[in-house]
């Protein structure tokens, strides 16, 4: 496991597949599309997008986590 940003971490799975964790909870996966891009998916919302790097994947997942957690914090 190694840090991508201060909050999202990554564990290499099979060749070209990464499991991404946020605060020790699995939040998504990133799959290598080609040499320059990754497809990253969020496990809870089932949304996904193509990004340029694992760092971009982490930023995107963190933004989704903030939105998903906001209604829980308000309750």
N, CA, C and O atoms as a GROMACS GRO file, in nm:
protein
  300
    1UNK      N    1   0.085  -0.117   0.000
    1UNK     CA    2   0.000   0.000   0.000
    1UNK      C    3   0.090   0.123   0.000
    1UNK      O    4   0.192   0.126   0.068
    2UNK      N    5   0.050   0.225  -0.077
    2UNK     CA    6   0.128   0.348  -0.078
    2UNK      C    7   0.034   0.466  -0.092
    2UNK      O    8  -0.071   0.454  -0.155
    3UNK      N    9   0.070   0.580  -0.036
    3UNK     CA   10  -0.020   0.695  -0.043
    3UNK      C   11  -0.025   0.755  -0.182
    3UNK      O   12   0.078   0.768  -0.248
    4UNK      N   13  -0.144   0.792  -0.227
    4UNK     CA   14  -0.161   0.866  -0.353
    4UNK      C   15  -0.181   1.013  -0.318
    4UNK      O   16  -0.119   1.101  -0.376
    5UNK      N   17  -0.267   1.037  -0.222
    5UNK     CA   18  -0.284   1.171  -0.164
    5UNK      C   19  -0.283   1.150  -0.014
    5UNK      O   20  -0.248   1.042   0.034
    6UNK      N   21  -0.321   1.249   0.059
    6UNK     CA   22  -0.320   1.235   0.204
    6UNK      C   23  -0.428   1.138   0.253
    6UNK      O   24  -0.418   1.087   0.364
    7UNK      N   25  -0.532   1.114   0.172
    7UNK     CA   26  -0.643   1.033   0.221
    7UNK      C   27  -0.670   0.905   0.143
    7UNK      O   28  -0.714   0.807   0.203
    8UNK      N   29  -0.645   0.901   0.014
    8UNK     CA   30  -0.673   0.781  -0.064
    8UNK      C   31  -0.545   0.699  -0.078
    8UNK      O   32  -0.439   0.754  -0.109
    9UNK      N   33  -0.555   0.569  -0.055
    9UNK     CA   34  -0.441   0.480  -0.072
    9UNK      C   35  -0.476   0.374  -0.177
    9UNK      O   36  -0.593   0.354  -0.210
   10UNK      N   37  -0.374   0.308  -0.226
   10UNK     CA   38  -0.390   0.216  -0.338
   10UNK      C   39  -0.319   0.085  -0.310
   10UNK      O   40  -0.209   0.083  -0.255
   11UNK      N   41  -0.383  -0.025  -0.347
   11UNK     CA   42  -0.322  -0.156  -0.340
   11UNK      C   43  -0.328  -0.216  -0.479
   11UNK      O   44  -0.435  -0.222  -0.540
   12UNK      N   45  -0.214  -0.261  -0.530
   12UNK     CA   46  -0.211  -0.324  -0.660
   12UNK      C   47  -0.280  -0.459  -0.655
   12UNK      O   48  -0.254  -0.540  -0.566
   13UNK      N   49  -0.368  -0.483  -0.749
   13UNK     CA   50  -0.436  -0.612  -0.758
   13UNK      C   51  -0.369  -0.694  -0.867
   13UNK      O   52  -0.247  -0.712  -0.865
   14UNK      N   53  -0.446  -0.741  -0.959
   14UNK     CA   54  -0.388  -0.811  -1.072
   14UNK      C   55  -0.322  -0.708  -1.163
   14UNK      O   56  -0.333  -0.588  -1.139
   15UNK      N   57  -0.254  -0.754  -1.264
   15UNK     CA   58  -0.180  -0.664  -1.352
   15UNK      C   59  -0.271  -0.554  -1.408
   15UNK      O   60  -0.368  -0.582  -1.479
   16UNK      N   61  -0.238  -0.430  -1.376
   16UNK     CA   62  -0.312  -0.316  -1.429
   16UNK      C   63  -0.439  -0.281  -1.355
   16UNK      O   64  -0.513  -0.193  -1.400
   17UNK      N   65  -0.468  -0.346  -1.241
   17UNK     CA   66  -0.587  -0.316  -1.162
   17UNK      C   67  -0.544  -0.269  -1.024
   17UNK      O   68  -0.459  -0.331  -0.961
   18UNK      N   69  -0.602  -0.160  -0.976
   18UNK     CA   70  -0.570  -0.104  -0.846
   18UNK      C   71  -0.697  -0.091  -0.764
   18UNK      O   72  -0.799  -0.043  -0.814
   19UNK      N   73  -0.693  -0.133  -0.638
   19UNK     CA   74  -0.805  -0.113  -0.546
   19UNK      C   75  -0.774   0.013  -0.467
   19UNK      O   76  -0.664   0.027  -0.412
   20UNK      N   77  -0.868   0.103  -0.461
   20UNK     CA   78  -0.847   0.232  -0.395
   20UNK      C   79  -0.927   0.237  -0.265
   20UNK      O   80  -1.044   0.199  -0.260
   21UNK      N   81  -0.861   0.284  -0.160
   21UNK     CA   82  -0.920   0.289  -0.027
   21UNK      C   83  -0.922   0.432   0.026
   21UNK      O   84  -0.830   0.511   0.000
   22UNK      N   85  -1.028   0.465   0.099
   22UNK     CA   86  -1.043   0.596   0.161
   22UNK      C   87  -1.072   0.571   0.308
   22UNK      O   88  -1.172   0.506   0.341
   23UNK      N   89  -0.988   0.620   0.396
   23UNK     CA   90  -1.002   0.599   0.541
   23UNK      C   91  -1.024   0.450   0.571
   23UNK      O   92  -1.116   0.414   0.645
   24UNK      N   93  -0.939   0.365   0.513
   24UNK     CA   94  -0.938   0.220   0.532
   24UNK      C   95  -1.060   0.148   0.475
   24UNK      O   96  -1.078   0.029   0.503
   25UNK      N   97  -1.142   0.215   0.397
   25UNK     CA   98  -1.260   0.154   0.337
   25UNK      C   99  -1.245   0.151   0.186
   25UNK      O  100  -1.206   0.251   0.125
   26UNK      N  101  -1.274   0.038   0.125
   26UNK     CA  102  -1.262   0.027  -0.020
   26UNK      C  103  -1.364   0.118  -0.087
   26UNK      O  104  -1.483   0.108  -0.060
   27UNK      N  105  -1.317   0.209  -0.175
   27UNK     CA  106  -1.408   0.303  -0.240
   27UNK      C  107  -1.412   0.290  -0.391
   27UNK      O  108  -1.499   0.348  -0.454
   28UNK      N  109  -1.319   0.216  -0.450
   28UNK     CA  110  -1.324   0.202  -0.595
   28UNK      C  111  -1.205   0.127  -0.651
   28UNK      O  112  -1.118   0.080  -0.577
   29UNK      N  113  -1.204   0.117  -0.782
   29UNK     CA  114  -1.094   0.052  -0.853
   29UNK      C  115  -1.052   0.137  -0.970
   29UNK      O  116  -1.130   0.213  -1.026
   30UNK      N  117  -0.926   0.124  -1.005
   30UNK     CA  118  -0.873   0.190  -1.124
   30UNK      C  119  -0.813   0.082  -1.214
   30UNK      O  120  -0.739  -0.005  -1.166
   31UNK      N  121  -0.845   0.087  -1.342
   31UNK     CA  122  -0.796  -0.011  -1.438
   31UNK      C  123  -0.723   0.063  -1.548
   31UNK      O  124  -0.772   0.164  -1.600
   32UNK      N  125  -0.605   0.015  -1.584
   32UNK     CA  126  -0.528   0.079  -1.691
   32UNK      C  127  -0.602   0.062  -1.823
   32UNK      O  128  -0.632  -0.051  -1.864
   33UNK      N  129  -0.632   0.174  -1.891
   33UNK     CA  130  -0.698   0.172  -2.021
   33UNK      C  131  -0.594   0.162  -2.131
   33UNK      O  132  -0.606   0.080  -2.222
   34UNK      N  133  -0.492   0.247  -2.123
   34UNK     CA  134  -0.377   0.241  -2.213
   34UNK      C  135  -0.259   0.301  -2.138
   34UNK      O  136  -0.267   0.319  -2.017
   35UNK      N  137  -0.152   0.331  -2.205
   35UNK     CA  138  -0.033   0.383  -2.137
   35UNK      C  139  -0.054   0.519  -2.072
   35UNK      O  140   0.022   0.558  -1.984
   36UNK      N  141  -0.156   0.592  -2.113
   36UNK     CA  142  -0.175   0.729  -2.065
   36UNK      C  143  -0.298   0.750  -1.980
   36UNK      O  144  -0.319   0.860  -1.930
   37UNK      N  145  -0.382   0.648  -1.960
   37UNK     CA  146  -0.508   0.673  -1.891
   37UNK      C  147  -0.551   0.554  -1.805
   37UNK      O  148  -0.509   0.440  -1.826
   38UNK      N  149  -0.635   0.585  -1.708
   38UNK     CA  150  -0.694   0.485  -1.619
   38UNK      C  151  -0.846   0.506  -1.619
   38UNK      O  152  -0.893   0.619  -1.626
   39UNK      N  153  -0.920   0.397  -1.611
   39UNK     CA  154  -1.064   0.408  -1.587
   39UNK      C  155  -1.083   0.382  -1.439
   39UNK      O  156  -1.044   0.277  -1.388
   40UNK      N  157  -1.144   0.477  -1.370
   40UNK     CA  158  -1.164   0.463  -1.226
   40UNK      C  159  -1.314   0.458  -1.199
   40UNK      O  160  -1.392   0.533  -1.258
   41UNK      N  161  -1.355   0.368  -1.109
   41UNK     CA  162  -1.496   0.356  -1.074
   41UNK      C  163  -1.512   0.369  -0.924
   41UNK      O  164  -1.425   0.328  -0.847
   42UNK      N  165  -1.624   0.425  -0.884
   42UNK     CA  166  -1.656   0.441  -0.742
   42UNK      C  167  -1.748   0.327  -0.702
   42UNK      O  168  -1.850   0.306  -0.767
   43UNK      N  169  -1.714   0.254  -0.599
   43UNK     CA  170  -1.787   0.132  -0.564
   43UNK      C  171  -1.930   0.157  -0.516
   43UNK      O  172  -2.016   0.072  -0.536
   44UNK      N  173  -1.957   0.271  -0.453
   44UNK     CA  174  -2.090   0.297  -0.396
   44UNK      C  175  -2.185   0.357  -0.498
   44UNK      O  176  -2.300   0.313  -0.508
   45UNK      N  177  -2.141   0.454  -0.573
   45UNK     CA  178  -2.230   0.523  -0.668
   45UNK      C  179  -2.235   0.457  -0.804
   45UNK      O  180  -2.322   0.488  -0.885
   46UNK      N  181  -2.142   0.364  -0.830
   46UNK     CA  182  -2.130   0.295  -0.959
   46UNK      C  183  -2.102   0.390  -1.074
   46UNK      O  184  -2.122   0.354  -1.190
   47UNK      N  185  -2.055   0.511  -1.044
   47UNK     CA  186  -2.015   0.602  -1.150
   47UNK      C  187  -1.867   0.580  -1.180
   47UNK      O  188  -1.794   0.523  -1.099
   48UNK      N  189  -1.823   0.627  -1.296
   48UNK     CA  190  -1.684   0.610  -1.332
   48UNK      C  191  -1.640   0.713  -1.434
   48UNK      O  192  -1.723   0.784  -1.493
   49UNK      N  193  -1.510   0.722  -1.454
   49UNK     CA  194  -1.456   0.815  -1.553
   49UNK      C  195  -1.314   0.776  -1.588
   49UNK      O  196  -1.249   0.700  -1.516
   50UNK      N  197  -1.265   0.830  -1.700
   50UNK     CA  198  -1.127   0.810  -1.741
   50UNK      C  199  -1.044   0.926  -1.688
   50UNK      O  200  -1.083   1.042  -1.703
   51UNK      N  201  -0.932   0.896  -1.625
   51UNK     CA  202  -0.843   0.998  -1.569
   51UNK      C  203  -0.701   0.972  -1.617
   51UNK      O  204  -0.669   0.865  -1.670
   52UNK      N  205  -0.616   1.072  -1.598
   52UNK     CA  206  -0.478   1.064  -1.649
   52UNK      C  207  -0.382   0.993  -1.554
   52UNK      O  208  -0.279   0.944  -1.598
   53UNK      N  209  -0.415   0.987  -1.425
   53UNK     CA  210  -0.320   0.931  -1.328
   53UNK      C  211  -0.393   0.881  -1.205
   53UNK      O  212  -0.510   0.912  -1.184
   54UNK      N  213  -0.324   0.803  -1.123
   54UNK     CA  214  -0.381   0.760  -0.996
   54UNK      C  215  -0.407   0.879  -0.905
   54UNK      O  216  -0.502   0.877  -0.826
   55UNK      N  217  -0.325   0.981  -0.914
   55UNK     CA  218  -0.349   1.102  -0.835
   55UNK      C  219  -0.482   1.166  -0.873
   55UNK      O  220  -0.558   1.209  -0.786
   56UNK      N  221  -0.511   1.174  -1.004
   56UNK     CA  222  -0.640   1.228  -1.049
   56UNK      C  223  -0.755   1.138  -1.004
   56UNK      O  224  -0.862   1.187  -0.968
   57UNK      N  225  -0.732   1.007  -1.006
   57UNK     CA  226  -0.834   0.913  -0.959
   57UNK      C  227  -0.864   0.939  -0.812
   57UNK      O  228  -0.980   0.940  -0.771
   58UNK      N  229  -0.759   0.959  -0.732
   58UNK     CA  230  -0.776   0.983  -0.589
   58UNK      C  231  -0.853   1.113  -0.566
   58UNK      O  232  -0.943   1.117  -0.482
   59UNK      N  233  -0.819   1.217  -0.638
   59UNK     CA  234  -0.890   1.345  -0.622
   59UNK      C  235  -1.039   1.329  -0.653
   59UNK      O  236  -1.124   1.380  -0.580
   60UNK      N  237  -1.070   1.259  -0.763
   60UNK     CA  238  -1.208   1.238  -0.804
   60UNK      C  239  -1.284   1.158  -0.699
   60UNK      O  240  -1.396   1.192  -0.663
   61UNK      N  241  -1.222   1.049  -0.650
   61UNK     CA  242  -1.287   0.967  -0.549
   61UNK      C  243  -1.308   1.044  -0.419
   61UNK      O  244  -1.412   1.030  -0.355
   62UNK      N  245  -1.212   1.126  -0.381
   62UNK     CA  246  -1.228   1.206  -0.260
   62UNK      C  247  -1.344   1.304  -0.274
   62UNK      O  248  -1.418   1.326  -0.178
   63UNK      N  249  -1.361   1.364  -0.392
   63UNK     CA  250  -1.472   1.457  -0.412
   63UNK      C  251  -1.605   1.385  -0.402
   63UNK      O  252  -1.701   1.440  -0.347
   64UNK      N  253  -1.614   1.262  -0.455
   64UNK     CA  254  -1.737   1.184  -0.443
   64UNK      C  255  -1.761   1.146  -0.298
   64UNK      O  256  -1.874   1.155  -0.250
   65UNK      N  257  -1.657   1.104  -0.229
   65UNK     CA  258  -1.671   1.067  -0.088
   65UNK      C  259  -1.724   1.183  -0.006
   65UNK      O  260  -1.805   1.164   0.084
   66UNK      N  261  -1.677   1.304  -0.034
   66UNK     CA  262  -1.725   1.422   0.037
   66UNK      C  263  -1.875   1.443   0.015
   66UNK      O  264  -1.946   1.478   0.109
   67UNK      N  265  -1.922   1.421  -0.108
   67UNK     CA  266  -2.065   1.438  -0.141
   67UNK      C  267  -2.147   1.327  -0.078
   67UNK      O  268  -2.254   1.353  -0.022
   68UNK      N  269  -2.097   1.203  -0.085
   68UNK     CA  270  -2.170   1.089  -0.027
   68UNK      C  271  -2.180   1.102   0.124
   68UNK      O  272  -2.284   1.070   0.182
   69UNK      N  273  -2.073   1.148   0.189
   69UNK     CA  274  -2.071   1.159   0.335
   69UNK      C  275  -2.149   1.279   0.387
   69UNK      O  276  -2.193   1.278   0.502
   70UNK      N  277  -2.168   1.382   0.306
   70UNK     CA  278  -2.234   1.505   0.352
   70UNK      C  279  -2.375   1.479   0.407
   70UNK      O  280  -2.406   1.528   0.516
   71UNK      N  281  -2.462   1.405   0.337
   71UNK     CA  282  -2.595   1.381   0.394
   71UNK      C  283  -2.590   1.303   0.525
   71UNK      O  284  -2.674   1.324   0.613
   72UNK      N  285  -2.494   1.214   0.540
   72UNK     CA  286  -2.481   1.139   0.664
   72UNK      C  287  -2.440   1.229   0.779
   72UNK      O  288  -2.488   1.213   0.892
   73UNK      N  289  -2.353   1.324   0.751
   73UNK     CA  290  -2.308   1.416   0.855
   73UNK      C  291  -2.420   1.509   0.898
   73UNK      O  292  -2.426   1.550   1.014
   74UNK      N  293  -2.511   1.543   0.806
   74UNK     CA  294  -2.620   1.635   0.836
   74UNK      C  295  -2.731   1.568   0.917
   74UNK      O  296  -2.808   1.635   0.986
   75UNK      N  297  -2.740   1.435   0.908
   75UNK     CA  298  -2.848   1.363   0.976
   75UNK      C  299  -2.832   1.360   1.126
   75UNK      O  300  -2.915   1.303   1.196
   0.00000   0.00000   0.00000
